[in-house]
Amino acid sequence: MKSLKIIKKSEQLKRQYENHVDVYIRENNLTRVTTSPSLTTLNSVGFGLRGESDFDYSTISYVTTHYFLVLFLPVIPTTRYRVIRTERGYRFLGKVHLKPTDWIPLLIWIIVILMFDIIS
């Protein structure tokens, strides 16, 4: 009987948290994410998340940038997401606009390529 009360209380707390997250998404004008983006790589080329910023204690979430990766290094930013880290990966709450600083890795790649072109 006691475990049944604990399960009901747990479900009630989970529903309250989900309602809080839904309100947070609406209030912060996040674009809802219906499917999570690809986070796979093949031979060190693919997509992944890099960086953490704007931590929010009420939802235990943060903003991270989704990049196209080469040699596991960020090259081209695709989108920023507000995410919650879970046991099995991430829960994507919504999309956020890219910041100008998200383009720095691409600029570094361009400079490196131009330097190798000038040297050779």
Biopython code that builds the backbone (N, CA, C, O; Angstrom):
import numpy as np
from Bio.PDB.StructureBuilder import StructureBuilder

atoms = [
    (1, "MET", "N", (0.817, -1.198, 0.000)),
    (1, "MET", "CA", (0.000, 0.000, 0.000)),
    (1, "MET", "C", (0.864, 1.266, 0.000)),
    (1, "MET", "O", (0.560, 2.243, -0.684)),
    (2, "LYS", "N", (1.949, 1.224, 0.784)),
    (2, "LYS", "CA", (2.826, 2.379, 0.881)),
    (2, "LYS", "C", (3.527, 2.651, -0.455)),
    (2, "LYS", "O", (3.696, 3.804, -0.852)),
    (3, "SER", "N", (3.934, 1.570, -1.148)),
    (3, "SER", "CA", (4.608, 1.754, -2.439)),
    (3, "SER", "C", (3.656, 2.335, -3.490)),
    (3, "SER", "O", (4.093, 3.077, -4.370)),
    (4, "LEU", "N", (2.378, 2.010, -3.409)),
    (4, "LEU", "CA", (1.389, 2.565, -4.328)),
    (4, "LEU", "C", (1.272, 4.078, -4.141)),
    (4, "LEU", "O", (1.161, 4.815, -5.121)),
    (5, "LYS", "N", (1.297, 4.544, -2.894)),
    (5, "LYS", "CA", (1.256, 5.984, -2.616)),
    (5, "LYS", "C", (2.503, 6.672, -3.160)),
    (5, "LYS", "O", (2.428, 7.776, -3.700)),
    (6, "ILE", "N", (3.638, 6.016, -3.015)),
    (6, "ILE", "CA", (4.892, 6.591, -3.520)),
    (6, "ILE", "C", (4.846, 6.696, -5.040)),
    (6, "ILE", "O", (5.274, 7.705, -5.602)),
    (7, "ILE", "N", (4.336, 5.674, -5.708)),
    (7, "ILE", "CA", (4.226, 5.690, -7.177)),
    (7, "ILE", "C", (3.294, 6.797, -7.626)),
    (7, "ILE", "O", (3.599, 7.515, -8.578)),
    (8, "LYS", "N", (2.153, 6.947, -6.951)),
    (8, "LYS", "CA", (1.197, 8.007, -7.315)),
    (8, "LYS", "C", (1.819, 9.384, -7.115)),
    (8, "LYS", "O", (1.657, 10.269, -7.956)),
    (9, "LYS", "N", (2.532, 9.566, -6.000)),
    (9, "LYS", "CA", (3.183, 10.850, -5.729)),
    (9, "LYS", "C", (4.247, 11.130, -6.797)),
    (9, "LYS", "O", (4.381, 12.263, -7.262)),
    (10, "SER", "N", (4.998, 10.100, -7.182)),
    (10, "SER", "CA", (6.024, 10.237, -8.209)),
    (10, "SER", "C", (5.409, 10.649, -9.545)),
    (10, "SER", "O", (5.936, 11.527, -10.228)),
    (11, "GLU", "N", (4.303, 10.021, -9.916)),
    (11, "GLU", "CA", (3.616, 10.370, -11.162)),
    (11, "GLU", "C", (3.075, 11.790, -11.113)),
    (11, "GLU", "O", (3.116, 12.510, -12.112)),
    (12, "GLN", "N", (2.569, 12.193, -9.957)),
    (12, "GLN", "CA", (2.044, 13.552, -9.800)),
    (12, "GLN", "C", (3.171, 14.577, -9.946)),
    (12, "GLN", "O", (2.993, 15.596, -10.613)),
    (13, "LEU", "N", (4.321, 14.318, -9.335)),
    (13, "LEU", "CA", (5.457, 15.224, -9.451)),
    (13, "LEU", "C", (5.966, 15.293, -10.896)),
    (13, "LEU", "O", (6.360, 16.358, -11.372)),
    (14, "LYS", "N", (5.952, 14.156, -11.583)),
    (14, "LYS", "CA", (6.382, 14.139, -12.987)),
    (14, "LYS", "C", (5.450, 14.987, -13.842)),
    (14, "LYS", "O", (5.919, 15.744, -14.692)),
    (15, "ARG", "N", (4.125, 14.875, -13.635)),
    (15, "ARG", "CA", (3.163, 15.694, -14.390)),
    (15, "ARG", "C", (3.363, 17.183, -14.102)),
    (15, "ARG", "O", (3.291, 18.004, -15.017)),
    (16, "GLN", "N", (3.615, 17.538, -12.835)),
    (16, "GLN", "CA", (3.850, 18.942, -12.486)),
    (16, "GLN", "C", (5.100, 19.461, -13.200)),
    (16, "GLN", "O", (5.103, 20.575, -13.724)),
    (17, "TYR", "N", (6.156, 18.653, -13.217)),
    (17, "TYR", "CA", (7.389, 19.052, -13.890)),
    (17, "TYR", "C", (7.146, 19.234, -15.384)),
    (17, "TYR", "O", (7.601, 20.219, -15.966)),
    (18, "GLU", "N", (6.432, 18.294, -16.017)),
    (18, "GLU", "CA", (6.133, 18.397, -17.448)),
    (18, "GLU", "C", (5.328, 19.658, -17.747)),
    (18, "GLU", "O", (5.576, 20.330, -18.748)),
    (19, "ASN", "N", (4.366, 19.983, -16.885)),
    (19, "ASN", "CA", (3.591, 21.215, -17.069)),
    (19, "ASN", "C", (4.489, 22.438, -16.947)),
    (19, "ASN", "O", (4.342, 23.401, -17.699)),
    (20, "HIS", "N", (5.424, 22.397, -15.994)),
    (20, "HIS", "CA", (6.358, 23.516, -15.816)),
    (20, "HIS", "C", (7.228, 23.686, -17.065)),
    (20, "HIS", "O", (7.463, 24.811, -17.505)),
    (21, "VAL", "N", (7.703, 22.581, -17.634)),
    (21, "VAL", "CA", (8.529, 22.647, -18.845)),
    (21, "VAL", "C", (7.720, 23.206, -20.011)),
    (21, "VAL", "O", (8.229, 24.027, -20.774)),
    (22, "ASP", "N", (6.475, 22.777, -20.159)),
    (22, "ASP", "CA", (5.619, 23.296, -21.237)),
    (22, "ASP", "C", (5.420, 24.803, -21.105)),
    (22, "ASP", "O", (5.481, 25.527, -22.099)),
    (23, "VAL", "N", (5.185, 25.276, -19.891)),
    (23, "VAL", "CA", (5.029, 26.714, -19.653)),
    (23, "VAL", "C", (6.331, 27.436, -19.979)),
    (23, "VAL", "O", (6.306, 28.511, -20.577)),
    (24, "TYR", "N", (7.463, 26.860, -19.596)),
    (24, "TYR", "CA", (8.765, 27.462, -19.869)),
    (24, "TYR", "C", (8.980, 27.612, -21.380)),
    (24, "TYR", "O", (9.460, 28.648, -21.838)),
    (25, "ILE", "N", (8.626, 26.579, -22.150)),
    (25, "ILE", "CA", (8.795, 26.631, -23.609)),
    (25, "ILE", "C", (7.946, 27.751, -24.202)),
    (25, "ILE", "O", (8.418, 28.499, -25.057)),
    (26, "ARG", "N", (6.701, 27.872, -23.756)),
    (26, "ARG", "CA", (5.816, 28.933, -24.267)),
    (26, "ARG", "C", (6.319, 30.315, -23.873)),
    (26, "ARG", "O", (6.361, 31.216, -24.710)),
    (27, "GLU", "N", (6.700, 30.495, -22.616)),
    (27, "GLU", "CA", (7.104, 31.819, -22.127)),
    (27, "GLU", "C", (8.406, 32.300, -22.758)),
    (27, "GLU", "O", (8.597, 33.505, -22.916)),
    (28, "ASN", "N", (9.298, 31.393, -23.119)),
    (28, "ASN", "CA", (10.586, 31.783, -23.684)),
    (28, "ASN", "C", (10.626, 31.720, -25.202)),
    (28, "ASN", "O", (11.697, 31.796, -25.805)),
    (29, "ASN", "N", (9.461, 31.582, -25.817)),
    (29, "ASN", "CA", (9.338, 31.594, -27.281)),
    (29, "ASN", "C", (10.288, 30.623, -27.971)),
    (29, "ASN", "O", (10.882, 30.956, -28.997)),
    (30, "LEU", "N", (10.434, 29.427, -27.414)),
    (30, "LEU", "CA", (11.256, 28.413, -28.057)),
    (30, "LEU", "C", (10.453, 27.760, -29.176)),
    (30, "LEU", "O", (9.243, 27.569, -29.053)),
    (31, "THR", "N", (11.129, 27.423, -30.258)),
    (31, "THR", "CA", (10.485, 26.688, -31.331)),
    (31, "THR", "C", (10.490, 25.216, -30.940)),
    (31, "THR", "O", (11.550, 24.629, -30.726)),
    (32, "ARG", "N", (9.310, 24.624, -30.849)),
    (32, "ARG", "CA", (9.220, 23.223, -30.427)),
    (32, "ARG", "C", (9.983, 22.308, -31.375)),
    (32, "ARG", "O", (10.054, 22.555, -32.579)),
    (33, "VAL", "N", (10.547, 21.254, -30.815)),
    (33, "VAL", "CA", (11.274, 20.253, -31.580)),
    (33, "VAL", "C", (10.421, 18.988, -31.602)),
    (33, "VAL", "O", (10.132, 18.408, -30.555)),
    (34, "THR", "N", (10.022, 18.565, -32.797)),
    (34, "THR", "CA", (9.189, 17.365, -32.892)),
    (34, "THR", "C", (10.035, 16.098, -32.973)),
    (34, "THR", "O", (9.636, 15.057, -32.450)),
    (35, "THR", "N", (11.200, 16.173, -33.623)),
    (35, "THR", "CA", (12.124, 15.042, -33.665)),
    (35, "THR", "C", (13.516, 15.533, -33.294)),
    (35, "THR", "O", (13.908, 16.645, -33.647)),
    (36, "SER", "N", (14.243, 14.708, -32.593)),
    (36, "SER", "CA", (15.588, 15.120, -32.191)),
    (36, "SER", "C", (16.533, 15.058, -33.388)),
    (36, "SER", "O", (16.358, 14.219, -34.273)),
    (37, "PRO", "N", (17.528, 15.937, -33.421)),
    (37, "PRO", "CA", (18.459, 15.959, -34.557)),
    (37, "PRO", "C", (19.424, 14.769, -34.498)),
    (37, "PRO", "O", (19.566, 14.111, -33.467)),
    (38, "SER", "N", (20.067, 14.520, -35.608)),
    (38, "SER", "CA", (21.053, 13.446, -35.682)),
    (38, "SER", "C", (22.256, 13.775, -34.803)),
    (38, "SER", "O", (22.762, 14.897, -34.819)),
    (39, "LEU", "N", (22.701, 12.799, -34.048)),
    (39, "LEU", "CA", (23.897, 12.965, -33.225)),
    (39, "LEU", "C", (24.877, 11.831, -33.508)),
    (39, "LEU", "O", (25.561, 11.356, -32.602)),
    (40, "THR", "N", (24.942, 11.406, -34.744)),
    (40, "THR", "CA", (25.797, 10.286, -35.102)),
    (40, "THR", "C", (26.959, 10.741, -35.976)),
    (40, "THR", "O", (26.875, 11.733, -36.700)),
    (41, "THR", "N", (28.045, 9.980, -35.881)),
    (41, "THR", "CA", (29.209, 10.225, -36.725)),
    (41, "THR", "C", (29.629, 8.911, -37.361)),
    (41, "THR", "O", (29.389, 7.836, -36.812)),
    (42, "LEU", "N", (30.252, 9.008, -38.511)),
    (42, "LEU", "CA", (30.796, 7.854, -39.203)),
    (42, "LEU", "C", (32.214, 8.215, -39.610)),
    (42, "LEU", "O", (32.430, 9.162, -40.366)),
    (43, "ASN", "N", (33.178, 7.457, -39.106)),
    (43, "ASN", "CA", (34.591, 7.746, -39.371)),
    (43, "ASN", "C", (34.939, 9.180, -38.997)),
    (43, "ASN", "O", (35.641, 9.866, -39.740)),
    (44, "SER", "N", (34.457, 9.626, -37.866)),
    (44, "SER", "CA", (34.715, 10.946, -37.270)),
    (44, "SER", "C", (34.067, 12.110, -38.016)),
    (44, "SER", "O", (34.415, 13.265, -37.767)),
    (45, "VAL", "N", (33.133, 11.832, -38.925)),
    (45, "VAL", "CA", (32.409, 12.890, -39.636)),
    (45, "VAL", "C", (30.919, 12.701, -39.378)),
    (45, "VAL", "O", (30.389, 11.604, -39.550)),
    (46, "GLY", "N", (30.252, 13.759, -38.968)),
    (46, "GLY", "CA", (28.817, 13.657, -38.700)),
    (46, "GLY", "C", (28.316, 14.860, -37.937)),
    (46, "GLY", "O", (28.742, 15.988, -38.184)),
    (47, "PHE", "N", (27.404, 14.613, -36.999)),
    (47, "PHE", "CA", (26.786, 15.690, -36.249)),
    (47, "PHE", "C", (26.888, 15.431, -34.752)),
    (47, "PHE", "O", (26.854, 14.286, -34.302)),
    (48, "GLY", "N", (27.015, 16.516, -33.987)),
    (48, "GLY", "CA", (27.087, 16.390, -32.538)),
    (48, "GLY", "C", (26.815, 17.710, -31.857)),
    (48, "GLY", "O", (26.727, 18.755, -32.504)),
    (49, "LEU", "N", (26.681, 17.652, -30.542)),
    (49, "LEU", "CA", (26.440, 18.843, -29.730)),
    (49, "LEU", "C", (27.743, 19.285, -29.083)),
    (49, "LEU", "O", (28.539, 18.459, -28.637)),
    (50, "ARG", "N", (27.952, 20.591, -29.034)),
    (50, "ARG", "CA", (29.143, 21.140, -28.407)),
    (50, "ARG", "C", (28.758, 22.369, -27.586)),
    (50, "ARG", "O", (27.959, 23.193, -28.029)),
    (51, "GLY", "N", (29.325, 22.487, -26.399)),
    (51, "GLY", "CA", (29.161, 23.662, -25.558)),
    (51, "GLY", "C", (27.919, 23.630, -24.689)),
    (51, "GLY", "O", (26.939, 22.947, -24.986)),
    (52, "GLU", "N", (27.989, 24.390, -23.609)),
    (52, "GLU", "CA", (26.859, 24.564, -22.696)),
    (52, "GLU", "C", (26.830, 26.026, -22.259)),
    (52, "GLU", "O", (27.860, 26.593, -21.894)),
    (53, "SER", "N", (25.651, 26.627, -22.299)),
    (53, "SER", "CA", (25.511, 28.005, -21.826)),
    (53, "SER", "C", (24.084, 28.231, -21.345)),
    (53, "SER", "O", (23.206, 27.399, -21.572)),
    (54, "ASP", "N", (23.863, 29.340, -20.692)),
    (54, "ASP", "CA", (22.531, 29.770, -20.249)),
    (54, "ASP", "C", (21.808, 28.687, -19.448)),
    (54, "ASP", "O", (20.672, 28.328, -19.757)),
    (55, "PHE", "N", (22.482, 28.170, -18.413)),
    (55, "PHE", "CA", (21.866, 27.128, -17.591)),
    (55, "PHE", "C", (20.638, 27.687, -16.889)),
    (55, "PHE", "O", (20.671, 28.799, -16.363)),
    (56, "ASP", "N", (19.544, 26.912, -16.881)),
    (56, "ASP", "CA", (18.308, 27.296, -16.220)),
    (56, "ASP", "C", (18.022, 26.298, -15.098)),
    (56, "ASP", "O", (17.813, 25.112, -15.353)),
    (57, "TYR", "N", (18.015, 26.784, -13.851)),
    (57, "TYR", "CA", (17.839, 25.906, -12.701)),
    (57, "TYR", "C", (16.414, 25.397, -12.557)),
    (57, "TYR", "O", (16.202, 24.339, -11.966)),
    (58, "SER", "N", (15.433, 26.122, -13.081)),
    (58, "SER", "CA", (14.048, 25.682, -12.907)),
    (58, "SER", "C", (13.719, 24.464, -13.761)),
    (58, "SER", "O", (12.886, 23.646, -13.371)),
    (59, "THR", "N", (14.361, 24.331, -14.920)),
    (59, "THR", "CA", (14.113, 23.173, -15.777)),
    (59, "THR", "C", (15.318, 22.242, -15.846)),
    (59, "THR", "O", (15.247, 21.181, -16.466)),
    (60, "ILE", "N", (16.424, 22.633, -15.212)),
    (60, "ILE", "CA", (17.683, 21.890, -15.255)),
    (60, "ILE", "C", (18.111, 21.688, -16.708)),
    (60, "ILE", "O", (18.513, 20.595, -17.106)),
    (61, "SER", "N", (18.016, 22.755, -17.484)),
    (61, "SER", "CA", (18.357, 22.687, -18.907)),
    (61, "SER", "C", (19.433, 23.720, -19.236)),
    (61, "SER", "O", (19.707, 24.630, -18.454)),
    (62, "TYR", "N", (20.027, 23.556, -20.400)),
    (62, "TYR", "CA", (21.015, 24.503, -20.881)),
    (62, "TYR", "C", (20.942, 24.574, -22.402)),
    (62, "TYR", "O", (20.292, 23.749, -23.045)),
    (63, "VAL", "N", (21.622, 25.574, -22.967)),
    (63, "VAL", "CA", (21.644, 25.755, -24.418)),
    (63, "VAL", "C", (22.952, 25.176, -24.951)),
    (63, "VAL", "O", (24.026, 25.426, -24.403)),
    (64, "THR", "N", (22.845, 24.405, -26.017)),
    (64, "THR", "CA", (24.008, 23.805, -26.655)),
    (64, "THR", "C", (23.870, 23.965, -28.175)),
    (64, "THR", "O", (22.766, 24.153, -28.685)),
    (65, "THR", "N", (24.987, 23.889, -28.885)),
    (65, "THR", "CA", (24.980, 24.093, -30.332)),
    (65, "THR", "C", (25.167, 22.759, -31.057)),
    (65, "THR", "O", (26.027, 21.957, -30.691)),
    (66, "HIS", "N", (24.359, 22.537, -32.078)),
    (66, "HIS", "CA", (24.433, 21.347, -32.927)),
    (66, "HIS", "C", (25.346, 21.691, -34.098)),
    (66, "HIS", "O", (25.068, 22.622, -34.854)),
    (67, "TYR", "N", (26.438, 20.939, -34.250)),
    (67, "TYR", "CA", (27.430, 21.217, -35.287)),
    (67, "TYR", "C", (27.578, 20.047, -36.250)),
    (67, "TYR", "O", (27.320, 18.894, -35.905)),
    (68, "PHE", "N", (28.003, 20.378, -37.474)),
    (68, "PHE", "CA", (28.549, 19.379, -38.384)),
    (68, "PHE", "C", (29.998, 19.208, -37.971)),
    (68, "PHE", "O", (30.724, 20.195, -37.849)),
    (69, "LEU", "N", (30.439, 17.964, -37.750)),
    (69, "LEU", "CA", (31.771, 17.689, -37.228)),
    (69, "LEU", "C", (32.658, 17.039, -38.277)),
    (69, "LEU", "O", (32.195, 16.242, -39.093)),
    (70, "VAL", "N", (33.928, 17.385, -38.247)),
    (70, "VAL", "CA", (34.956, 16.709, -39.032)),
    (70, "VAL", "C", (36.089, 16.409, -38.062)),
    (70, "VAL", "O", (36.578, 17.305, -37.375)),
    (71, "LEU", "N", (36.507, 15.143, -38.007)),
    (71, "LEU", "CA", (37.504, 14.694, -37.026)),
    (71, "LEU", "C", (37.034, 15.009, -35.604)),
    (71, "LEU", "O", (37.841, 15.334, -34.732)),
    (72, "PHE", "N", (35.742, 14.912, -35.384)),
    (72, "PHE", "CA", (35.074, 15.213, -34.120)),
    (72, "PHE", "C", (35.213, 16.674, -33.689)),
    (72, "PHE", "O", (34.901, 17.010, -32.547)),
    (73, "LEU", "N", (35.671, 17.531, -34.577)),
    (73, "LEU", "CA", (35.803, 18.962, -34.288)),
    (73, "LEU", "C", (34.663, 19.717, -34.966)),
    (73, "LEU", "O", (34.296, 19.390, -36.095)),
    (74, "PRO", "N", (34.091, 20.732, -34.287)),
    (74, "PRO", "CA", (32.986, 21.481, -34.883)),
    (74, "PRO", "C", (33.431, 22.283, -36.104)),
    (74, "PRO", "O", (34.485, 22.920, -36.097)),
    (75, "VAL", "N", (32.609, 22.239, -37.147)),
    (75, "VAL", "CA", (32.921, 22.988, -38.368)),
    (75, "VAL", "C", (31.809, 23.982, -38.657)),
    (75, "VAL", "O", (32.047, 25.189, -38.671)),
    (76, "ILE", "N", (30.591, 23.487, -38.889)),
    (76, "ILE", "CA", (29.481, 24.352, -39.282)),
    (76, "ILE", "C", (28.356, 24.220, -38.251)),
    (76, "ILE", "O", (27.855, 23.119, -38.021)),
    (77, "PRO", "N", (27.956, 25.336, -37.629)),
    (77, "PRO", "CA", (26.822, 25.265, -36.705)),
    (77, "PRO", "C", (25.511, 25.145, -37.479)),
    (77, "PRO", "O", (25.305, 25.840, -38.474)),
    (78, "THR", "N", (24.636, 24.271, -37.022)),
    (78, "THR", "CA", (23.353, 24.124, -37.700)),
    (78, "THR", "C", (22.247, 24.811, -36.914)),
    (78, "THR", "O", (21.468, 25.579, -37.477)),
    (79, "THR", "N", (22.177, 24.542, -35.628)),
    (79, "THR", "CA", (21.121, 25.107, -34.776)),
    (79, "THR", "C", (21.577, 25.060, -33.329)),
    (79, "THR", "O", (22.459, 24.282, -32.965)),
    (80, "ARG", "N", (20.971, 25.894, -32.519)),
    (80, "ARG", "CA", (21.166, 25.806, -31.062)),
    (80, "ARG", "C", (19.890, 25.254, -30.456)),
    (80, "ARG", "O", (18.788, 25.561, -30.911)),
    (81, "TYR", "N", (20.046, 24.441, -29.433)),
    (81, "TYR", "CA", (18.909, 23.827, -28.760)),
    (81, "TYR", "C", (19.000, 24.035, -27.257)),
    (81, "TYR", "O", (20.090, 24.074, -26.685)),
    (82, "ARG", "N", (17.839, 24.166, -26.627)),
    (82, "ARG", "CA", (17.770, 24.078, -25.164)),
    (82, "ARG", "C", (17.483, 22.629, -24.859)),
    (82, "ARG", "O", (16.484, 22.077, -25.322)),
    (83, "VAL", "N", (18.364, 21.999, -24.071)),
    (83, "VAL", "CA", (18.272, 20.571, -23.811)),
    (83, "VAL", "C", (18.327, 20.269, -22.318)),
    (83, "VAL", "O", (18.818, 21.062, -21.514)),
    (84, "ILE", "N", (17.808, 19.103, -21.980)),
    (84, "ILE", "CA", (17.939, 18.546, -20.642)),
    (84, "ILE", "C", (18.714, 17.251, -20.801)),
    (84, "ILE", "O", (18.342, 16.387, -21.594)),
    (85, "ARG", "N", (19.783, 17.123, -20.050)),
    (85, "ARG", "CA", (20.585, 15.892, -20.094)),
    (85, "ARG", "C", (19.829, 14.789, -19.362)),
    (85, "ARG", "O", (19.384, 14.997, -18.233)),
    (86, "THR", "N", (19.675, 13.613, -19.986)),
    (86, "THR", "CA", (18.984, 12.494, -19.373)),
    (86, "THR", "C", (19.947, 11.305, -19.275)),
    (86, "THR", "O", (21.089, 11.377, -19.730)),
    (87, "GLU", "N", (19.474, 10.232, -18.686)),
    (87, "GLU", "CA", (20.310, 9.039, -18.539)),
    (87, "GLU", "C", (20.715, 8.460, -19.885)),
    (87, "GLU", "O", (21.818, 7.934, -20.033)),
    (88, "ARG", "N", (19.823, 8.555, -20.869)),
    (88, "ARG", "CA", (20.085, 7.952, -22.174)),
    (88, "ARG", "C", (20.382, 8.965, -23.262)),
    (88, "ARG", "O", (20.273, 8.633, -24.443)),
    (89, "GLY", "N", (20.750, 10.184, -22.914)),
    (89, "GLY", "CA", (21.059, 11.175, -23.936)),
    (89, "GLY", "C", (20.530, 12.547, -23.581)),
    (89, "GLY", "O", (20.861, 13.096, -22.530)),
    (90, "TYR", "N", (19.708, 13.103, -24.458)),
    (90, "TYR", "CA", (19.204, 14.456, -24.297)),
    (90, "TYR", "C", (17.702, 14.504, -24.544)),
    (90, "TYR", "O", (17.151, 13.715, -25.311)),
    (91, "ARG", "N", (17.061, 15.451, -23.874)),
    (91, "ARG", "CA", (15.673, 15.783, -24.185)),
    (91, "ARG", "C", (15.703, 17.186, -24.771)),
    (91, "ARG", "O", (16.125, 18.130, -24.103)),
    (92, "PHE", "N", (15.263, 17.326, -26.003)),
    (92, "PHE", "CA", (15.304, 18.608, -26.702)),
    (92, "PHE", "C", (14.024, 19.377, -26.411)),
    (92, "PHE", "O", (12.932, 18.939, -26.773)),
    (93, "LEU", "N", (14.164, 20.537, -25.750)),
    (93, "LEU", "CA", (13.000, 21.353, -25.409)),
    (93, "LEU", "C", (12.599, 22.258, -26.556)),
    (93, "LEU", "O", (11.410, 22.418, -26.832)),
    (94, "GLY", "N", (13.577, 22.854, -27.231)),
    (94, "GLY", "CA", (13.251, 23.760, -28.323)),
    (94, "GLY", "C", (14.490, 24.334, -28.975)),
    (94, "GLY", "O", (15.604, 24.209, -28.467)),
    (95, "LYS", "N", (14.264, 24.973, -30.125)),
    (95, "LYS", "CA", (15.357, 25.608, -30.862)),
    (95, "LYS", "C", (15.557, 27.034, -30.366)),
    (95, "LYS", "O", (14.615, 27.710, -29.954)),
    (96, "VAL", "N", (16.814, 27.470, -30.419)),
    (96, "VAL", "CA", (17.206, 28.824, -30.037)),
    (96, "VAL", "C", (17.996, 29.394, -31.212)),
    (96, "VAL", "O", (18.612, 28.639, -31.964)),
    (97, "HIS", "N", (17.985, 30.704, -31.378)),
    (97, "HIS", "CA", (18.727, 31.331, -32.477)),
    (97, "HIS", "C", (20.233, 31.181, -32.277)),
    (97, "HIS", "O", (20.730, 31.218, -31.152)),
    (98, "LEU", "N", (20.952, 31.011, -33.392)),
    (98, "LEU", "CA", (22.411, 30.949, -33.348)),
    (98, "LEU", "C", (22.988, 32.290, -32.926)),
    (98, "LEU", "O", (22.441, 33.343, -33.252)),
    (99, "LYS", "N", (24.106, 32.242, -32.195)),
    (99, "LYS", "CA", (24.826, 33.450, -31.814)),
    (99, "LYS", "C", (25.971, 33.667, -32.806)),
    (99, "LYS", "O", (26.432, 32.710, -33.428)),
    (100, "PRO", "N", (26.428, 34.888, -32.961)),
    (100, "PRO", "CA", (27.572, 35.123, -33.861)),
    (100, "PRO", "C", (28.810, 34.310, -33.471)),
    (100, "PRO", "O", (29.581, 33.909, -34.343)),
    (101, "THR", "N", (29.007, 34.066, -32.183)),
    (101, "THR", "CA", (30.188, 33.306, -31.751)),
    (101, "THR", "C", (30.130, 31.835, -32.158)),
    (101, "THR", "O", (31.153, 31.150, -32.129)),
    (102, "ASP", "N", (28.964, 31.344, -32.535)),
    (102, "ASP", "CA", (28.854, 29.955, -32.988)),
    (102, "ASP", "C", (29.564, 29.736, -34.320)),
    (102, "ASP", "O", (29.852, 28.599, -34.693)),
    (103, "TRP", "N", (29.843, 30.810, -35.028)),
    (103, "TRP", "CA", (30.495, 30.698, -36.332)),
    (103, "TRP", "C", (32.020, 30.715, -36.231)),
    (103, "TRP", "O", (32.694, 30.557, -37.248)),
    (104, "ILE", "N", (32.576, 30.900, -35.050)),
    (104, "ILE", "CA", (34.031, 30.964, -34.879)),
    (104, "ILE", "C", (34.734, 29.696, -35.367)),
    (104, "ILE", "O", (35.750, 29.816, -36.053)),
    (105, "PRO", "N", (34.255, 28.488, -35.055)),
    (105, "PRO", "CA", (34.955, 27.300, -35.583)),
    (105, "PRO", "C", (35.045, 27.277, -37.108)),
    (105, "PRO", "O", (36.068, 26.869, -37.657)),
    (106, "LEU", "N", (33.995, 27.709, -37.794)),
    (106, "LEU", "CA", (34.040, 27.745, -39.260)),
    (106, "LEU", "C", (35.098, 28.739, -39.727)),
    (106, "LEU", "O", (35.836, 28.453, -40.670)),
    (107, "LEU", "N", (35.183, 29.898, -39.085)),
    (107, "LEU", "CA", (36.201, 30.881, -39.460)),
    (107, "LEU", "C", (37.606, 30.330, -39.236)),
    (107, "LEU", "O", (38.504, 30.569, -40.044)),
    (108, "ILE", "N", (37.796, 29.600, -38.154)),
    (108, "ILE", "CA", (39.109, 28.997, -37.887)),
    (108, "ILE", "C", (39.456, 27.983, -38.972)),
    (108, "ILE", "O", (40.591, 27.953, -39.448)),
    (109, "TRP", "N", (38.496, 27.155, -39.368)),
    (109, "TRP", "CA", (38.739, 26.188, -40.445)),
    (109, "TRP", "C", (39.112, 26.902, -41.741)),
    (109, "TRP", "O", (40.029, 26.475, -42.443)),
    (110, "ILE", "N", (38.412, 27.975, -42.060)),
    (110, "ILE", "CA", (38.708, 28.721, -43.291)),
    (110, "ILE", "C", (40.116, 29.296, -43.244)),
    (110, "ILE", "O", (40.850, 29.223, -44.230)),
    (111, "ILE", "N", (40.495, 29.865, -42.110)),
    (111, "ILE", "CA", (41.847, 30.439, -41.964)),
    (111, "ILE", "C", (42.911, 29.358, -42.116)),
    (111, "ILE", "O", (43.916, 29.563, -42.796)),
    (112, "VAL", "N", (42.691, 28.204, -41.483)),
    (112, "VAL", "CA", (43.662, 27.109, -41.577)),
    (112, "VAL", "C", (43.793, 26.633, -43.023)),
    (112, "VAL", "O", (44.906, 26.406, -43.498)),
    (113, "ILE", "N", (42.687, 26.483, -43.715)),
    (113, "ILE", "CA", (42.719, 26.030, -45.114)),
    (113, "ILE", "C", (43.451, 27.052, -45.986)),
    (113, "ILE", "O", (44.259, 26.686, -46.840)),
    (114, "LEU", "N", (43.159, 28.338, -45.761)),
    (114, "LEU", "CA", (43.835, 29.383, -46.539)),
    (114, "LEU", "C", (45.340, 29.399, -46.247)),
    (114, "LEU", "O", (46.145, 29.607, -47.154)),
    (115, "MET", "N", (45.718, 29.181, -44.990)),
    (115, "MET", "CA", (47.147, 29.153, -44.642)),
    (115, "MET", "C", (47.857, 28.001, -45.343)),
    (115, "MET", "O", (48.963, 28.170, -45.856)),
    (116, "PHE", "N", (47.220, 26.822, -45.365)),
    (116, "PHE", "CA", (47.831, 25.702, -46.070)),
    (116, "PHE", "C", (47.894, 25.954, -47.571)),
    (116, "PHE", "O", (48.830, 25.505, -48.233)),
    (117, "ASP", "N", (46.933, 26.651, -48.105)),
    (117, "ASP", "CA", (46.933, 26.979, -49.531)),
    (117, "ASP", "C", (48.060, 27.962, -49.852)),
    (117, "ASP", "O", (48.715, 27.841, -50.887)),
    (118, "ILE", "N", (48.282, 28.924, -48.975)),
    (118, "ILE", "CA", (49.342, 29.921, -49.192)),
    (118, "ILE", "C", (50.710, 29.276, -49.060)),
    (118, "ILE", "O", (51.620, 29.585, -49.830)),
    (119, "ILE", "N", (50.865, 28.376, -48.084)),
    (119, "ILE", "CA", (52.160, 27.724, -47.848)),
    (119, "ILE", "C", (52.529, 26.818, -49.011)),
    (119, "ILE", "O", (53.698, 26.767, -49.395)),
    (120, "SER", "N", (51.584, 26.115, -49.572)),
    (120, "SER", "CA", (51.907, 25.166, -50.641)),
    (120, "SER", "C", (51.861, 25.752, -52.018)),
    (120, "SER", "O", (52.113, 25.050, -52.997)),
]
sb = StructureBuilder()
sb.init_structure("model")
sb.init_model(0)
sb.init_chain("A")
sb.init_seg("    ")
for serial, (resi, resn, name, xyz) in enumerate(atoms, 1):
    if name == "N":
        sb.init_residue(resn, " ", resi, " ")
    sb.init_atom(name, np.array(xyz, "f"), 0.0, 1.0, " ", f" {name:<3s}", serial, name[0])
structure = sb.get_structure()
